Amino acid sequence: MLKRGDVLLILLLAAGLAAFAIPRFMSGAAAGKTAVIEVDGEPYMTVDLSDEGREIEIRTERGYNLLRIRDGGIEMVEADCPDQLCIGFGHVHRPHQTITCLPHRLFVEVIGDAGEEAELDAVVN
Amino acid sequence: MPSSTDAAGLRKLSVIAVFASLAVVLGILESMIPFAVAVPGAKPGLGNILVLTCLWFFSARDALWLIIVKTLLTAFILGTFSTFLFSIMGALASFLVMWLMLRFARKSFSLVSVSVAGGVAHNLGQLTAAAVVLGTSRIYFYLPVLLVAGVVTGVFVGMAARYLIGTLSRIGLFRELAALERDGT
């Protein structure tokens, strides 16, 4: 029942998935140290993930979001966007994990160790 | 919309209108089920059953109109204009991939394959629009999750479309319209 194109597609998808997933598993054990918050593609704030219980309120002309730092990670607790997808991302704590609130153009990424700190410094500066 | 006033053209227009309304209803229906809790940004994409069926029987132009009407109406009804850009980019990417596969390689792909490729293209298009708007390529770290979601929903949609196309093919009207389409192009 499988046609030639089907096999090709399966191989292509498996390769694509591996290309993205393998580097992620390699760095998967590390714990995130900070999180970068961006609004509208511009750096907004960098927060320390060991700041237990800290709440970050973000109000822009597009709407309102509330992030909370807990257990070495960060989560979206409240948002007044229509789809509430950002809350569905849950508690993120590993490097490269993200929270996105597209209606409010909000992007949060967990940053891990040395490799990314150069990038992080660039953002802070 | 196809502007022909002849009987066959009108019948085709009515069929596409019914497809569009069905796709909108399915879109509203799936917005009520909280799939997004498991994978934010992923949707079953049931409306794609109709897009795929439309592409199978009719022309690319007809399917394109169906997608535009479906995406606009769904955004109007659900009030999700803040994410309209992302929906339409996903829908267009999905349309392009499925159309190319059906137009040039219909014999080498099963319908489920076409639907899976369409589902994956939808998520890629959406994520690319998000990367441009948010000005960061780092959002692609989320791609593997969306890829898997696209494959799962694509398999389901493809199987549903296969049943629908199989059933509709037995109706005289669809055989007639599809034959006209082939002669016309």
Interface residues (C-beta under 8 A of the other chain):
Chain A: M1 L2 K3 R4 G5 D6 L9 L13 G16 L17 F20 A21 R24 E38 D40 G41 E42 R62 C81 P82 D83 Q84 L85 C86 G88 F89 H96 Q97 T98 T100 L102 P103 H104 R105 F107 E109
Chain B: A36 V37 A38 V39 P40 G41 L78 G79 T80 S82 T83 F86 M101 A105 K107 S108 F109 S110 V112 S113 V116 A117 V120 A130 V133 L134 G135 T136 R138 I139 Y140 F141 Y142 L143 P144 L147 V148 V151
